[in-house]
Amino acid sequence: MKAGILGIGDALPAHVVTNRDLEARVETSDEWIVRRTGMRERRHLQGEETLAELAADAASAALADAGVAPSEVDQVIAATITPDQLTPGLAPALAARVGAEHAGVVDLNAACTGFLYSLQHAAALVETARARNVLVVGAEALSRITDHEDRATAVLFGDGAGAVVVGPVEDSIGIAGFEFGYDAQLAPLLYAERDERKLRMAGQETYRHAVAQMTEASTKVLERLGLAPADIDYFVPHQANARIITAVADALGVPHERVSFNVEWTGNTSAASIPLALARAQRDGLIEPGSLVAMVAFGAGFVWGAAVSAWKDGPGSRQRRVEAKVETRSR
Ligand SMILES: CC(C)(COP(=O)(O)OP(=O)(O)OC[C@H]1O[C@@H](n2cnc3c(N)ncnc32)[C@H](O)[C@@H]1OP(=O)(O)O)[C@@H](O)C(=O)NCCC(=O)NCCS
């Protein structure tokens, strides 16, 4: 049995922070931010707003898109580094809000790669028949661990939530394969201390490693599945910086019109970045049932990963073409 993505949903806070807003807070400019990052705006939770509410909005939308009832969810996996409290985690509160009354609930922390790890865990649960429907939510309130006085990082981070429903699929390659890696020696380049609770990053070095590892992980997962970049209909790299996305796409030879640049509207939202980009791509008609999607992420740890998945159920024409190749090589 294969696991596949059945539905998607997303939610952003109402409060928009534009580059002009940031000009009033730190010594920066709209021109610098656009040129160096590709970002135009990001969203921040305000006051009493909770991440659990935002995550639940995204999750409810994903369930509706999938046609799965909350009571049919067996497991909720919340990928986040910014739950509303240190403990309990995000998953119990979000599951309760959604009405997933029969679900197991767990948080997963793999920084910006959290969504892909959660997707892998969900696929494994479904494919071993330990669960039928798994709700995977990537949700972050990075504004709460941002040093808003430090221009080098204050402009980069945003809040948001995206969710997918993973369940069994027939006649589909489903969630076809993954590639993961890490390098703990490089942890000092991107971290938040327990006491300070602010993200600190050596930007240029992180940038260099992000491009190298996202390119390599993407190449490896495609090779393992017997696919070429040309087989991929839509490519969603972690949305940290438009220049990083461009460099990875160019290294792989994927034309930019098949690549997500959602970073323009969200900033870097860590574990929420990939599902937010996928949700927008579906809304914009850039992916449809049967499309083949590649995803790649890189973040604190450093921890990185890549994945290839069919988009929703049912074999599309392109999917049929690559299906034979993937069937024999996927693991
Ligand atoms: C953070 C990042 C956008 C900075 O861009 P950059 O081109 O590397 O810029 P630098 O850090 O070299 O800084 C260049 C100059 O701009 C200045 N600068 C930094 N932030 C600025 C800002 N918001 N506005 C204006 N100037 C800024 C720096 O002080 C520096 O000035 P100097 O040359 O006088 O010293 C970029 O390094 C990056 O995206 N890094 C990786 C992020 C990432 O991959 N994250 C993934 C894991 S979540």
The ligand as a Tripos MOL2 file, in Angstrom:
@<TRIPOS>MOLECULE
LIG
   48    50     1     0     0
SMALL
NO_CHARGES

@<TRIPOS>ATOM
      1 C1         20.7480   36.5690    5.8680 C.3       1 LIG1
      2 C2         21.0320   36.8880    4.4250 C.3       1 LIG1
      3 C3         19.7560   37.3600    3.7390 C.3       1 LIG1
      4 C4         22.0390   38.0370    4.3670 C.3       1 LIG1
      5 O1         22.3470   38.3360    3.0240 O.3       1 LIG1
      6 P1         23.8690   38.5040    2.5650 P.3       1 LIG1
      7 O2         23.8540   38.8990    1.1590 O.co2     1 LIG1
      8 O3         24.5940   37.2710    2.9700 O.co2     1 LIG1
      9 O4         24.3070   39.7260    3.4310 O.3       1 LIG1
     10 P2         25.4910   39.8260    4.4950 P.3       1 LIG1
     11 O5         25.1060   39.1470    5.7520 O.co2     1 LIG1
     12 O6         26.7760   39.4630    3.8490 O.co2     1 LIG1
     13 O7         25.4980   41.3640    4.7320 O.3       1 LIG1
     14 C5         25.8840   42.2990    3.7040 C.3       1 LIG1
     15 C6         25.7800   43.6860    4.2400 C.3       1 LIG1
     16 O8         24.3960   44.0070    4.4280 O.3       1 LIG1
     17 C7         24.1790   44.4460    5.7630 C.3       1 LIG1
     18 N1         22.8470   44.0230    6.2010 N.ar      1 LIG1
     19 C8         22.4900   42.8990    6.8510 C.ar      1 LIG1
     20 N2         21.1680   42.8860    7.0460 N.ar      1 LIG1
     21 C9         20.6980   44.0300    6.4870 C.ar      1 LIG1
     22 C10        19.4180   44.5670    6.3740 C.ar      1 LIG1
     23 N3         18.3200   43.9650    6.8470 N.pl3     1 LIG1
     24 N4         19.2890   45.7460    5.7400 N.ar      1 LIG1
     25 C11        20.3550   46.4000    5.2350 C.ar      1 LIG1
     26 N5         21.6120   45.9230    5.3300 N.ar      1 LIG1
     27 C12        21.7740   44.7460    5.9380 C.ar      1 LIG1
     28 C13        25.2780   43.7880    6.5630 C.3       1 LIG1
     29 O9         25.5330   44.5130    7.7520 O.3       1 LIG1
     30 C14        26.4320   43.8710    5.6010 C.3       1 LIG1
     31 O10        26.9690   45.1700    5.6570 O.3       1 LIG1
     32 P3         28.5680   45.4070    5.5500 P.3       1 LIG1
     33 O11        28.9210   44.8900    4.1900 O.co2     1 LIG1
     34 O12        28.6820   46.8790    5.6840 O.co2     1 LIG1
     35 O13        29.1640   44.6280    6.6610 O.co2     1 LIG1
     36 C15        21.5960   35.6780    3.6880 C.3       1 LIG1
     37 O14        22.9050   35.4410    4.1460 O.3       1 LIG1
     38 C16        20.8040   34.4380    3.8720 C.2       1 LIG1
     39 O15        19.7300   34.3150    3.3360 O.2       1 LIG1
     40 N6         21.3450   33.4270    4.5810 N.am      1 LIG1
     41 C17        20.8130   32.1020    4.6940 C.3       1 LIG1
     42 C18        19.4610   31.9950    5.2940 C.3       1 LIG1
     43 C19        19.0540   30.5600    5.2940 C.2       1 LIG1
     44 O16        19.4020   29.7880    4.4450 O.2       1 LIG1
     45 N7         18.3370   30.0930    6.2110 N.am      1 LIG1
     46 C20        17.9910   28.6960    6.1180 C.3       1 LIG1
     47 C21        17.8410   28.1120    7.3590 C.3       1 LIG1
     48 S1         16.3830   28.7010    8.1470 S.3       1 LIG1
@<TRIPOS>BOND
     1     1     2 1
     2     2     3 1
     3     2     4 1
     4     2    36 1
     5     4     5 1
     6     5     6 1
     7     6     7 2
     8     6     8 1
     9     6     9 1
    10     9    10 1
    11    10    11 2
    12    10    12 1
    13    10    13 1
    14    13    14 1
    15    14    15 1
    16    15    16 1
    17    15    30 1
    18    16    17 1
    19    17    18 1
    20    17    28 1
    21    18    19 ar
    22    18    27 ar
    23    19    20 ar
    24    20    21 ar
    25    21    22 ar
    26    21    27 ar
    27    22    23 1
    28    22    24 ar
    29    24    25 ar
    30    25    26 ar
    31    26    27 ar
    32    28    29 1
    33    28    30 1
    34    30    31 1
    35    31    32 1
    36    32    33 2
    37    32    34 1
    38    32    35 1
    39    36    37 1
    40    36    38 1
    41    38    39 2
    42    38    40 1
    43    40    41 1
    44    41    42 1
    45    42    43 1
    46    43    44 2
    47    43    45 1
    48    45    46 1
    49    46    47 1
    50    47    48 1
@<TRIPOS>SUBSTRUCTURE
     1 LIG1         1 GROUP 0 **** ****
